[in-house]
Amino acid sequence: MTKAEIIEQIYEKVGFSKKESAEIVELVFDTMKDTLEKGEKIKISGFGNFVVRQKRPRVGRNPQTGEEIEISARRVLTFRPSQVLKAALNGEPIPHEVEE
Amino acid sequence: MNKSDLVEFISGNLPSLAARDVEVIVNTIFDCMTEQLQHGGRIEIRGFGSFEVRTRRARLGRNPKTGASVDVAERRVPFFKVGKELRERVNHE
């Protein structure tokens, strides 16, 4: 599934024009990207949380040559799926969402 | 930022749409994505990232309180991989 298919679904299910649907879907993902770039977390209840984490520098290894190299400190994005999403994937009853 | 903040922000940027409608659309986006993952499908949002379902093998676990062995059944878990553009933006490259 791509963004185009999500737009198609919005168009079919919600009845907005394709142009409007596309505009909103783009804006949703752009807003999420801008927010995460600022280091702010995003919580989508029933789906999951997107969290920016700060990683310390660490020593890694080139797996081909065995050579040690320092991996610099960096900020990374992690996704923590909600209990609701995890249950949905396993055909389990939907738990009540607990605020984190 | 939570889902209602997202809806509010988007409504503010699209004055032609009612906040209620934006809410329905935002919910539909995440519902579509959940449904796709339920079917074991993959989702790819260019510049943002991709979601897929990975299977965790059944294993023998332990109740950490009592130490008793418990069978943990095979489980499907959602997996997110950040896209190149977003990875670089988050790290301010």
Backbone of each chain as ProteinMPNN parsed JSONL, in Angstrom:
{"seq_chain_A": "MTKAEIIEQIYEKVGFSKKESAEIVELVFDTMKDTLEKGEKIKISGFGNFVVRQKRPRVGRNPQTGEEIEISARRVLTFRPSQVLKAALNGEPIPHEVEE", "coords_chain_A": {"N_chain_A": [[0.854, -1.194, 0.0], [0.53, 2.182, -0.828], [0.949, 5.788, -0.557], [-0.758, 6.765, -2.487], [-2.753, 4.8, -2.618], [-3.904, 5.033, -0.108], [-4.997, 7.556, -0.348], [-6.881, 7.021, -2.331], [-8.614, 5.318, -0.902], [-9.622, 7.109, 1.001], [-10.993, 8.798, -0.627], [-12.93, 7.025, -1.604], [-14.208, 6.052, 0.758], [-14.792, 8.277, 2.383], [-15.662, 10.259, 0.761], [-14.588, 12.672, -0.187], [-13.217, 14.895, -2.691], [-10.745, 13.706, -5.05], [-8.623, 15.426, -5.181], [-8.823, 16.98, -2.853], [-8.616, 14.925, -0.942], [-6.026, 14.011, -1.444], [-4.576, 16.293, -0.798], [-4.997, 16.515, 1.954], [-3.972, 14.099, 2.966], [-1.267, 14.357, 2.267], [-0.66, 16.584, 3.827], [-1.017, 15.572, 6.398], [1.116, 13.679, 6.66], [3.276, 15.392, 6.164], [3.059, 17.183, 8.309], [3.52, 15.462, 10.425], [6.175, 14.776, 9.894], [7.469, 17.282, 10.158], [7.03, 17.767, 12.859], [8.362, 15.636, 14.126], [10.923, 16.178, 13.303], [11.501, 18.333, 14.875], [11.991, 17.057, 17.174], [9.918, 16.331, 18.703], [7.54, 14.089, 20.151], [5.019, 11.894, 18.686], [1.796, 10.857, 19.335], [-0.437, 8.498, 18.394], [-3.43, 7.47, 19.177], [-4.511, 4.135, 19.482], [-2.987, 3.343, 17.377], [-0.088, 3.906, 17.486], [3.042, 5.153, 18.946], [5.33, 7.608, 17.808], [8.627, 8.159, 18.381], [11.395, 10.246, 19.06], [14.695, 9.417, 19.625], [17.708, 9.97, 21.442], [20.911, 8.909, 20.624], [23.906, 7.727, 22.04], [27.429, 8.164, 21.093], [29.078, 5.281, 19.716], [31.231, 2.379, 19.501], [31.562, 0.753, 16.509], [31.777, -1.866, 14.039], [33.189, -2.589, 10.948], [31.63, -4.956, 9.151], [32.718, -6.345, 7.043], [35.502, -5.922, 6.884], [36.294, -6.025, 9.498], [37.273, -3.888, 10.757], [37.46, -1.417, 13.299], [35.188, 1.247, 13.916], [34.116, 4.531, 14.855], [30.775, 5.126, 15.644], [28.901, 7.898, 15.241], [27.247, 10.106, 17.643], [23.723, 10.322, 17.498], [20.364, 11.202, 16.423], [17.526, 9.201, 16.445], [14.57, 7.757, 14.981], [11.955, 6.017, 16.509], [9.312, 3.608, 16.4], [6.651, 2.818, 18.421], [4.412, 0.411, 18.624], [0.887, 0.486, 19.416], [-0.966, -1.21, 22.036], [-3.418, -1.844, 21.047], [-3.057, -2.003, 18.249], [-1.238, -4.123, 18.142], [-2.786, -6.192, 19.192], [-4.769, -6.301, 17.236], [-3.377, -7.307, 15.045], [-3.056, -9.879, 15.784], [-5.467, -11.045, 15.974], [-6.736, -10.756, 18.405], [-8.875, -9.835, 21.225], [-9.712, -6.355, 21.468], [-7.803, -4.376, 23.544], [-8.41, -2.001, 26.225], [-7.142, 1.176, 25.682], [-4.22, 2.211, 27.303], [-3.014, 5.15, 28.676], [0.222, 6.376, 27.967]], "CA_chain_A": [[0.0, 0.0, 0.0], [1.297, 3.427, -0.899], [0.151, 6.973, -0.237], [-1.809, 6.873, -3.518], [-3.86, 3.907, -2.265], [-4.575, 5.616, 1.058], [-5.792, 8.658, -0.904], [-7.992, 6.365, -3.018], [-9.533, 4.839, 0.139], [-10.275, 8.28, 1.603], [-11.904, 9.241, -1.67], [-14.05, 6.08, -1.658], [-14.919, 5.87, 2.029], [-15.231, 9.514, 3.036], [-16.376, 11.04, -0.234], [-13.978, 13.935, -0.596], [-12.662, 14.798, -4.037], [-9.388, 13.151, -5.03], [-7.683, 16.515, -4.949], [-8.889, 17.289, -1.418], [-8.083, 13.775, -0.202], [-4.573, 14.012, -1.614], [-4.028, 17.434, -0.079], [-5.028, 16.246, 3.388], [-3.038, 13.012, 3.288], [0.076, 14.957, 2.21], [-0.499, 17.478, 4.968], [-0.875, 14.741, 7.606], [2.479, 13.152, 6.768], [4.212, 16.526, 6.271], [2.978, 17.697, 9.676], [4.205, 14.496, 11.294], [7.617, 14.895, 9.66], [7.939, 18.541, 10.761], [6.972, 17.612, 14.321], [9.428, 14.718, 14.545], [12.192, 16.865, 13.049], [11.733, 19.188, 16.042], [12.302, 16.188, 18.305], [8.701, 16.121, 19.485], [6.928, 12.776, 19.876], [3.645, 11.893, 18.186], [1.032, 9.728, 19.863], [-1.676, 8.244, 17.675], [-4.066, 6.442, 19.998], [-5.017, 3.011, 18.695], [-2.019, 2.963, 16.352], [1.213, 3.799, 18.138], [3.773, 6.394, 19.196], [6.588, 7.837, 17.105], [9.449, 8.812, 19.388], [12.768, 10.538, 18.66], [15.606, 9.058, 20.709], [19.102, 10.402, 21.301], [21.837, 7.795, 20.829], [25.3, 8.125, 22.33], [28.375, 7.565, 20.139], [29.526, 3.945, 20.132], [32.198, 1.783, 18.589], [31.01, -0.289, 15.667], [32.784, -2.619, 13.298], [32.869, -2.886, 9.56], [31.505, -6.416, 9.163], [33.503, -6.946, 5.962], [36.944, -5.855, 7.132], [36.569, -6.201, 10.918], [37.865, -2.652, 11.244], [36.625, -0.672, 14.254], [34.923, 2.643, 13.57], [33.194, 5.143, 15.803], [29.473, 5.544, 15.123], [28.695, 9.166, 15.929], [25.987, 10.326, 18.35], [22.689, 10.677, 16.519], [18.966, 11.106, 16.838], [16.838, 8.224, 15.606], [13.124, 7.675, 15.178], [11.439, 4.672, 16.755], [7.854, 3.474, 16.434], [6.178, 1.881, 19.44], [3.013, 0.115, 18.29], [-0.018, 0.454, 20.566], [-1.522, -2.53, 22.398], [-4.576, -2.046, 20.169], [-2.552, -2.463, 16.949], [-0.637, -5.444, 18.318], [-3.887, -7.15, 19.347], [-5.453, -6.403, 15.942], [-2.579, -8.152, 14.147], [-3.068, -11.252, 16.256], [-6.854, -11.474, 16.099], [-7.123, -10.795, 19.816], [-9.813, -8.764, 21.588], [-9.077, -5.036, 21.555], [-7.706, -3.91, 24.93], [-8.608, -0.558, 26.429], [-5.828, 1.813, 25.559], [-3.704, 2.843, 28.511], [-2.179, 6.322, 28.361], [1.621, 6.191, 28.384]], "C_chain_A": [[0.886, 1.239, 0.0], [0.377, 4.59, -0.539], [-1.01, 7.107, -1.218], [-3.004, 5.996, -3.172], [-4.609, 4.407, -1.038], [-5.499, 6.737, 0.573], [-7.045, 8.102, -1.58], [-9.068, 5.898, -2.024], [-10.315, 5.992, 0.773], [-11.358, 8.766, 0.638], [-13.145, 8.344, -1.701], [-14.883, 6.055, -0.384], [-15.508, 7.158, 2.565], [-15.919, 10.453, 2.042], [-15.841, 12.434, -0.505], [-13.451, 13.773, -2.01], [-11.244, 14.236, -3.923], [-8.362, 14.225, -4.672], [-7.636, 16.861, -3.456], [-8.27, 16.162, -0.591], [-6.564, 13.769, -0.249], [-3.933, 15.116, -0.778], [-3.936, 17.135, 1.423], [-4.024, 15.16, 3.767], [-1.594, 13.544, 3.274], [0.34, 15.786, 3.457], [-0.314, 16.684, 6.27], [0.572, 14.257, 7.738], [3.516, 14.28, 6.858], [4.239, 17.074, 7.691], [3.71, 16.759, 10.633], [5.716, 14.608, 11.129], [8.184, 16.159, 10.321], [8.034, 18.411, 12.285], [8.126, 16.747, 14.824], [10.799, 15.355, 14.346], [12.548, 17.757, 14.241], [12.062, 18.363, 17.286], [11.094, 15.881, 19.171], [8.082, 14.766, 19.144], [5.493, 12.917, 19.385], [2.947, 10.649, 18.711], [-0.273, 9.604, 19.101], [-2.389, 7.118, 18.423], [-4.667, 5.374, 19.093], [-4.049, 2.551, 17.626], [-0.616, 2.805, 16.969], [1.853, 5.162, 18.328], [5.053, 6.429, 18.365], [7.451, 8.682, 18.035], [10.858, 9.028, 18.854], [13.67, 10.231, 19.849], [17.019, 9.509, 20.383], [20.008, 9.205, 21.581], [23.235, 8.339, 21.086], [26.228, 7.564, 21.241], [28.801, 6.182, 20.638], [30.494, 3.395, 19.094], [31.51, 0.664, 17.818], [32.132, -0.964, 14.911], [32.303, -2.76, 11.857], [32.805, -4.409, 9.439], [32.347, -7.091, 8.079], [34.991, -7.014, 6.307], [37.29, -6.096, 8.6], [37.139, -4.951, 11.56], [36.912, -1.914, 12.195], [36.42, 0.76, 13.796], [33.977, 3.225, 14.608], [31.909, 5.531, 15.079], [29.085, 6.777, 15.929], [27.362, 9.203, 16.68], [24.948, 10.744, 17.329], [21.306, 10.609, 17.133], [18.272, 10.145, 15.884], [15.354, 8.201, 15.953], [12.733, 6.227, 15.454], [9.92, 4.715, 16.786], [7.51, 2.438, 17.484], [4.712, 1.598, 19.161], [2.143, 0.067, 19.547], [-0.487, -0.976, 20.818], [-2.667, -2.883, 21.456], [-4.118, -2.594, 18.815], [-1.98, -3.877, 17.069], [-1.717, -6.519, 18.45], [-4.572, -7.384, 18.005], [-4.697, -7.343, 14.999], [-2.642, -9.622, 14.525], [-4.476, -11.777, 16.485], [-7.326, -11.591, 17.535], [-8.133, -9.705, 20.111], [-9.067, -7.448, 21.801], [-9.018, -4.58, 23.009], [-8.061, -2.43, 25.032], [-7.248, 0.094, 26.416], [-5.446, 2.488, 26.871], [-2.807, 3.999, 28.089], [-0.749, 6.061, 28.828], [2.201, 7.497, 28.853]], "O_chain_A": [[1.866, 1.32, 0.74], [-0.807, 4.404, -0.255], [-2.11, 7.509, -0.838], [-4.147, 6.391, -3.402], [-5.823, 4.225, -0.937], [-6.637, 6.854, 1.026], [-8.138, 8.647, -1.42], [-10.265, 6.057, -2.265], [-11.509, 5.871, 1.046], [-12.475, 9.095, 1.037], [-14.269, 8.834, -1.811], [-16.112, 6.04, -0.438], [-16.598, 7.152, 3.137], [-16.672, 11.341, 2.443], [-16.572, 13.291, -1.002], [-13.257, 12.653, -2.482], [-10.624, 14.28, -2.86], [-7.383, 13.975, -3.968], [-6.562, 17.014, -2.874], [-7.501, 16.409, 0.338], [-5.897, 13.553, 0.764], [-2.9, 14.915, -0.139], [-2.942, 17.455, 2.076], [-3.313, 15.283, 4.764], [-0.8, 13.221, 4.157], [1.408, 15.708, 4.063], [0.459, 17.086, 7.14], [1.184, 14.405, 8.795], [4.523, 14.138, 7.551], [5.303, 17.394, 8.22], [4.425, 17.202, 11.532], [6.456, 14.544, 12.111], [9.237, 16.118, 10.958], [8.985, 18.881, 12.908], [8.78, 17.076, 15.813], [11.725, 15.106, 15.118], [13.72, 17.924, 14.58], [12.378, 18.923, 18.337], [11.21, 15.26, 20.227], [8.098, 14.345, 17.987], [4.835, 13.927, 19.635], [3.438, 9.532, 18.554], [-1.118, 10.498, 19.154], [-2.001, 5.954, 18.32], [-5.261, 5.685, 18.061], [-4.244, 1.495, 17.024], [-0.043, 1.716, 16.969], [1.3, 6.188, 17.933], [5.759, 5.43, 18.233], [7.062, 9.781, 18.43], [11.453, 8.123, 18.268], [13.439, 10.725, 20.952], [17.472, 9.449, 19.24], [19.902, 8.565, 22.627], [23.683, 9.284, 20.436], [25.87, 6.611, 20.549], [28.872, 5.948, 21.844], [30.566, 3.879, 17.964], [30.946, -0.257, 18.409], [33.306, -0.661, 15.124], [31.126, -3.023, 11.609], [33.822, -5.082, 9.608], [32.656, -8.278, 8.184], [35.655, -8.021, 6.059], [38.451, -6.344, 8.924], [37.452, -4.939, 12.751], [35.716, -1.802, 11.929], [37.359, 1.414, 13.342], [33.144, 2.517, 15.173], [31.945, 6.18, 14.034], [28.957, 6.712, 17.152], [26.457, 8.422, 16.385], [25.272, 11.458, 16.38], [21.104, 10.043, 18.207], [18.411, 10.258, 14.666], [14.942, 8.571, 17.052], [13.13, 5.32, 14.724], [9.319, 5.726, 17.15], [8.011, 1.314, 17.448], [3.857, 2.442, 19.428], [2.605, -0.342, 20.612], [-0.416, -1.835, 19.939], [-2.87, -4.046, 21.109], [-4.714, -3.535, 18.291], [-2.211, -4.723, 16.205], [-1.59, -7.612, 17.897], [-4.918, -8.516, 17.666], [-5.315, -8.091, 14.242], [-2.331, -10.501, 13.721], [-4.666, -12.82, 17.109], [-8.192, -12.405, 17.856], [-8.251, -8.748, 19.345], [-7.925, -7.439, 22.262], [-10.058, -4.412, 23.646], [-8.017, -1.701, 24.041], [-6.312, -0.378, 27.063], [-6.23, 3.228, 27.465], [-1.937, 3.834, 27.235], [-0.529, 5.586, 29.942], [3.367, 7.549, 29.245]]}, "seq_chain_B": "MNKSDLVEFISGNLPSLAARDVEVIVNTIFDCMTEQLQHGGRIEIRGFGSFEVRTRRARLGRNPKTGASVDVAERRVPFFKVGKELRERVNHE", "coords_chain_B": {"N_chain_B": [[2.704, 15.689, 20.55], [-0.574, 14.727, 19.901], [-3.284, 12.784, 18.407], [-5.517, 14.518, 18.301], [-4.268, 17.025, 18.409], [-2.959, 16.966, 15.998], [-5.114, 16.907, 14.192], [-6.232, 19.399, 14.8], [-4.176, 21.143, 14.027], [-4.034, 20.648, 11.275], [-6.604, 21.376, 10.417], [-6.423, 24.093, 10.919], [-4.73, 24.791, 8.887], [-6.148, 24.235, 6.628], [-8.571, 25.91, 5.96], [-10.904, 25.605, 4.515], [-12.058, 23.247, 5.176], [-14.125, 21.468, 7.517], [-13.356, 20.92, 10.966], [-14.312, 18.542, 11.973], [-14.521, 16.942, 9.684], [-11.853, 16.729, 8.962], [-10.961, 15.253, 11.099], [-12.299, 12.83, 10.679], [-11.014, 12.018, 8.343], [-8.321, 11.788, 9.154], [-8.584, 9.724, 11.01], [-9.447, 7.745, 9.244], [-7.159, 7.364, 7.688], [-5.334, 6.121, 9.498], [-6.859, 3.906, 10.163], [-7.033, 2.564, 7.684], [-4.369, 1.897, 7.384], [-3.975, 0.19, 9.555], [-5.716, -1.88, 8.85], [-4.52, -2.807, 6.497], [-2.129, -3.844, 7.546], [-3.192, -5.833, 9.125], [-3.947, -7.646, 7.222], [-1.544, -8.616, 6.644], [-0.117, -7.112, 4.933], [2.126, -4.68, 3.38], [3.149, -1.29, 3.958], [4.083, 1.6, 2.317], [5.287, 4.742, 2.708], [6.526, 7.196, 0.968], [9.448, 8.961, 1.833], [8.716, 9.093, 4.424], [8.432, 6.514, 5.739], [8.327, 2.875, 6.089], [5.955, 0.305, 6.82], [5.674, -2.962, 8.092], [4.685, -6.401, 8.627], [6.045, -8.549, 10.972], [6.937, -11.849, 11.957], [7.054, -13.33, 15.097], [8.627, -16.101, 16.401], [7.092, -18.935, 18.081], [7.741, -19.448, 21.527], [9.374, -20.604, 24.539], [8.52, -19.107, 27.409], [8.985, -17.332, 30.546], [7.308, -16.913, 33.614], [8.029, -14.063, 35.224], [7.637, -13.62, 37.917], [7.039, -16.044, 39.254], [8.687, -17.861, 38.091], [7.78, -19.966, 36.632], [7.476, -21.977, 33.677], [6.103, -20.87, 30.602], [4.201, -21.351, 27.67], [4.707, -19.356, 24.918], [2.838, -18.254, 22.341], [3.218, -18.144, 18.71], [3.644, -14.885, 17.395], [2.423, -11.989, 15.664], [3.991, -9.017, 14.812], [3.963, -5.45, 14.373], [6.251, -3.666, 12.309], [8.312, -0.891, 11.918], [10.136, 0.945, 9.578], [12.195, 3.644, 9.296], [12.083, 6.164, 6.765], [14.465, 7.436, 4.31], [14.54, 10.279, 3.969], [13.159, 11.278, 6.252], [14.704, 10.128, 8.27], [17.104, 11.493, 7.973], [16.27, 14.108, 8.425], [15.363, 14.02, 11.096], [17.748, 13.613, 12.369], [18.985, 15.939, 11.823], [20.693, 16.275, 9.525]], "CA_chain_B": [[1.54, 15.901, 19.685], [-1.421, 13.543, 19.766], [-4.122, 12.82, 17.209], [-6.351, 15.733, 18.246], [-3.396, 18.158, 18.049], [-2.713, 16.827, 14.555], [-6.354, 17.33, 13.53], [-6.379, 20.842, 14.999], [-3.168, 21.816, 13.211], [-4.393, 20.517, 9.865], [-7.788, 22.223, 10.208], [-5.952, 25.473, 10.887], [-4.068, 25.022, 7.606], [-7.104, 24.02, 5.537], [-9.786, 26.546, 6.489], [-12.086, 25.236, 3.737], [-12.614, 21.985, 5.691], [-14.544, 21.452, 8.912], [-12.473, 20.125, 11.826], [-14.918, 17.207, 12.066], [-14.157, 16.196, 8.475], [-10.416, 16.415, 9.041], [-10.848, 14.178, 12.084], [-12.727, 11.588, 10.013], [-9.974, 11.63, 7.389], [-7.14, 11.324, 9.894], [-8.929, 8.39, 11.523], [-9.495, 6.808, 8.118], [-5.78, 7.052, 7.289], [-4.736, 5.122, 10.39], [-7.663, 2.68, 10.047], [-6.594, 1.891, 6.447], [-3.039, 1.338, 7.615], [-4.165, -0.95, 10.462], [-6.344, -2.94, 8.063], [-3.497, -3.335, 5.599], [-1.203, -4.66, 8.336], [-3.96, -7.008, 9.554], [-3.902, -8.6, 6.115], [-0.159, -9.009, 6.455], [0.444, -6.295, 3.855], [3.169, -3.712, 3.655], [2.754, 0.08, 3.643], [5.274, 2.409, 2.082], [5.021, 6.17, 2.552], [7.795, 7.788, 0.522], [9.982, 10.074, 2.611], [8.331, 8.928, 5.829], [8.927, 5.212, 6.154], [7.487, 1.757, 5.689], [5.471, -0.563, 7.893], [5.405, -4.326, 7.666], [4.388, -7.322, 9.721], [7.051, -9.59, 11.172], [6.422, -12.923, 12.808], [7.933, -13.798, 16.177], [8.439, -17.539, 16.633], [6.604, -19.397, 19.381], [8.9, -19.7, 22.384], [9.097, -20.945, 25.92], [8.836, -17.955, 28.232], [8.9, -17.597, 31.988], [6.638, -15.927, 34.448], [9.148, -13.518, 35.995], [7.342, -13.639, 39.365], [7.065, -17.385, 39.839], [9.695, -18.678, 37.429], [7.132, -21.069, 35.915], [7.558, -21.917, 32.212], [4.836, -20.694, 29.885], [4.309, -21.355, 26.222], [4.307, -18.107, 24.273], [2.478, -18.617, 20.967], [3.745, -17.311, 17.63], [2.961, -13.591, 17.371], [2.739, -11.066, 14.577], [4.237, -7.676, 15.343], [4.208, -4.433, 13.358], [7.626, -3.193, 12.29], [8.431, 0.362, 11.17], [11.483, 1.341, 9.18], [12.136, 5.059, 8.926], [12.546, 6.472, 5.418], [15.725, 8.18, 4.257], [14.335, 11.72, 4.175], [12.81, 11.544, 7.65], [15.848, 9.761, 9.109], [18.074, 12.587, 7.909], [15.7, 15.312, 9.058], [15.341, 13.823, 12.55], [19.138, 13.721, 12.824], [19.467, 17.268, 11.385], [21.851, 16.134, 8.623]], "C_chain_B": [[0.718, 14.622, 19.644], [-2.364, 13.735, 18.582], [-4.985, 14.082, 17.147], [-5.527, 16.978, 17.934], [-3.146, 18.165, 16.539], [-3.926, 17.33, 13.765], [-6.504, 18.852, 13.608], [-5.421, 21.617, 14.096], [-3.558, 21.803, 11.735], [-5.621, 21.358, 9.534], [-7.383, 23.684, 10.089], [-5.312, 25.816, 9.551], [-4.978, 24.828, 6.407], [-8.457, 24.606, 5.956], [-11.062, 26.163, 5.721], [-12.753, 23.97, 4.283], [-13.003, 22.104, 7.155], [-13.616, 20.535, 9.709], [-12.979, 18.69, 11.936], [-14.516, 16.331, 10.883], [-12.683, 15.792, 8.497], [-10.215, 15.249, 9.999], [-11.208, 12.828, 11.451], [-11.62, 11.094, 9.075], [-8.735, 11.09, 8.099], [-7.405, 9.929, 10.458], [-8.916, 7.356, 10.408], [-8.086, 6.406, 7.677], [-5.215, 5.945, 8.175], [-5.534, 3.817, 10.392], [-7.25, 1.87, 8.814], [-5.268, 1.191, 6.675], [-3.141, 0.106, 8.517], [-4.715, -2.153, 9.691], [-5.334, -3.627, 7.144], [-2.532, -4.265, 6.346], [-1.895, -5.929, 8.826], [-3.95, -8.086, 8.48], [-2.478, -9.047, 5.814], [0.545, -8.174, 5.396], [1.46, -5.279, 4.336], [2.642, -2.323, 3.283], [4.034, 0.867, 3.41], [4.863, 3.849, 1.833], [6.357, 6.818, 2.224], [8.208, 8.976, 1.386], [9.659, 9.979, 4.082], [8.884, 7.599, 6.349], [8.016, 4.111, 5.691], [7.128, 0.925, 6.921], [5.306, -1.954, 7.313], [5.148, -5.186, 8.886], [5.498, -8.354, 9.796], [6.5, -10.62, 12.138], [7.469, -13.321, 13.837], [7.607, -15.258, 16.434], [7.804, -17.814, 17.992], [7.827, -19.703, 20.236], [8.436, -20.09, 23.778], [9.5, -19.738, 26.754], [8.752, -18.324, 29.688], [8.078, -16.515, 32.651], [7.712, -15.361, 35.369], [8.895, -13.552, 37.512], [7.553, -15.015, 39.961], [8.147, -18.262, 39.232], [9.105, -19.846, 36.65], [7.277, -20.882, 34.405], [6.175, -21.702, 31.631], [5.102, -20.729, 28.399], [3.865, -20.005, 25.697], [4.072, -18.455, 22.801], [3.171, -17.697, 19.968], [2.949, -16.004, 17.577], [3.367, -12.781, 16.154], [2.925, -9.681, 15.183], [4.453, -6.682, 14.204], [5.652, -3.959, 13.445], [7.694, -1.945, 11.41], [9.893, 0.605, 10.826], [11.415, 2.773, 8.681], [12.703, 5.263, 7.519], [13.762, 7.383, 5.448], [15.533, 9.667, 4.589], [14.074, 12.034, 5.65], [13.969, 11.206, 8.584], [16.858, 10.906, 9.145], [17.553, 13.842, 8.584], [15.697, 15.204, 10.575], [16.743, 14.028, 13.129], [19.771, 15.06, 12.423], [20.709, 17.176, 10.515], [21.763, 17.157, 7.504]], "O_chain_B": [[1.257, 13.547, 19.379], [-2.262, 14.717, 17.846], [-5.169, 14.655, 16.073], [-6.017, 17.893, 17.272], [-3.123, 19.215, 15.897], [-3.784, 18.08, 12.799], [-6.852, 19.507, 12.626], [-5.798, 22.614, 13.481], [-3.431, 22.809, 11.037], [-5.67, 21.987, 8.477], [-7.924, 24.425, 9.267], [-5.336, 26.969, 9.12], [-4.626, 25.209, 5.291], [-9.384, 23.86, 6.271], [-12.17, 26.371, 6.217], [-13.88, 23.651, 3.904], [-12.312, 22.752, 7.942], [-13.15, 19.514, 9.205], [-12.193, 17.744, 11.986], [-14.213, 15.148, 11.04], [-12.315, 14.683, 8.112], [-9.4, 14.362, 9.746], [-10.524, 11.826, 11.656], [-11.328, 9.9, 9.023], [-8.172, 10.07, 7.701], [-6.542, 9.054, 10.388], [-8.439, 6.235, 10.591], [-7.845, 5.249, 7.334], [-4.683, 4.953, 7.677], [-4.967, 2.743, 10.597], [-7.129, 0.647, 8.88], [-5.055, 0.062, 6.233], [-2.477, -0.902, 8.275], [-4.252, -3.282, 9.854], [-5.3, -4.852, 7.031], [-2.167, -5.33, 5.847], [-1.263, -6.98, 8.932], [-3.946, -9.28, 8.78], [-2.236, -9.77, 4.848], [1.669, -8.484, 5.002], [1.627, -5.052, 5.534], [1.793, -2.192, 2.402], [4.963, 0.805, 4.216], [4.17, 4.144, 0.859], [7.214, 6.971, 3.094], [7.413, 9.881, 1.637], [10.244, 10.687, 4.901], [9.695, 7.567, 7.275], [7.041, 4.36, 4.983], [7.87, 0.853, 7.9], [4.853, -2.112, 6.18], [5.361, -4.766, 10.023], [5.85, -8.966, 8.788], [5.702, -10.306, 13.021], [8.616, -13.61, 13.498], [6.449, -15.614, 16.657], [7.955, -17.033, 18.932], [8.843, -20.169, 19.719], [7.271, -19.926, 24.141], [10.676, -19.381, 26.806], [8.482, -19.473, 30.038], [8.152, -15.343, 32.283], [8.252, -16.084, 36.206], [9.842, -13.515, 38.298], [8.159, -15.161, 41.023], [8.491, -19.299, 39.798], [9.847, -20.635, 36.066], [7.21, -19.758, 33.908], [5.194, -22.277, 32.103], [6.107, -20.202, 27.924], [2.76, -19.555, 25.999], [4.987, -18.892, 22.103], [3.646, -16.619, 20.322], [1.724, -16.015, 17.699], [4.497, -12.871, 15.675], [2.101, -9.231, 15.978], [5.055, -7.024, 13.186], [6.211, -3.863, 14.538], [7.189, -1.945, 10.288], [10.774, 0.486, 11.678], [10.668, 3.08, 7.752], [13.677, 4.617, 7.132], [14.059, 8.018, 6.46], [16.275, 10.234, 5.392], [14.685, 12.936, 6.223], [14.198, 11.905, 9.571], [17.395, 11.246, 10.199], [18.308, 14.559, 9.24], [15.994, 16.177, 11.269], [16.901, 14.548, 14.234], [20.959, 15.282, 12.66], [21.675, 17.908, 10.731], [22.64, 17.204, 6.641]]}, "name": "protein", "num_of_chains": 2, "seq": "MTKAEIIEQIYEKVGFSKKESAEIVELVFDTMKDTLEKGEKIKISGFGNFVVRQKRPRVGRNPQTGEEIEISARRVLTFRPSQVLKAALNGEPIPHEVEEMNKSDLVEFISGNLPSLAARDVEVIVNTIFDCMTEQLQHGGRIEIRGFGSFEVRTRRARLGRNPKTGASVDVAERRVPFFKVGKELRERVNHE"}
